[in-house]
Amino acid sequence: MKDKEYSLEATFKHQGIEEMLSKLTGVSRKGAVAERSCVHCGGCAYYFRDALSKKEYTISGMCQSCQDSVFDGEEE
């Protein structure tokens, strides 16, 4: 069931990019954002630390936990 107050939409990407991302993850990024799920772990994407993390979700489809693990900020 869709939440009437949920307003996030996946950002526009060229169809070729969308297809490549779907092949890589096995999940539609647009579909995941529409359903509030994560393309990386398959979990729920309800909580975001800040506006930037929420924007990243519309770009990548990754929940806060997955964003934290991918963008940990540590220099190697």
Residue pairs with C-beta under 8 A, 6 or more apart in sequence:
2 34
3 36
6 36
8 33
8 36
8 54
8 57
8 58
9 33
9 34
9 58
10 29
10 30
10 32
10 33
10 34
10 58
10 59
10 61
11 58
11 59
13 21
13 29
18 28
18 29
18 30
21 29
21 39
22 28
22 29
25 39
25 40
25 61
27 37
27 39
27 42
27 61
29 39
29 60
29 61
32 38
32 39
32 45
32 61
33 45
33 57
33 58
33 61
36 44
36 45
36 46
37 43
37 44
37 45
37 63
38 44
38 45
38 61
38 62
38 63
38 65
38 66
39 60
39 61
39 62
40 61
40 62
40 63
40 66
40 70
41 63
41 65
41 66
43 63
43 65
44 63
45 57
45 61
45 62
45 63
45 64
47 63
47 64
48 54
48 57
48 64
49 64
53 64
53 67
56 62
56 67
56 71
57 63
57 64
57 67
60 67
62 70
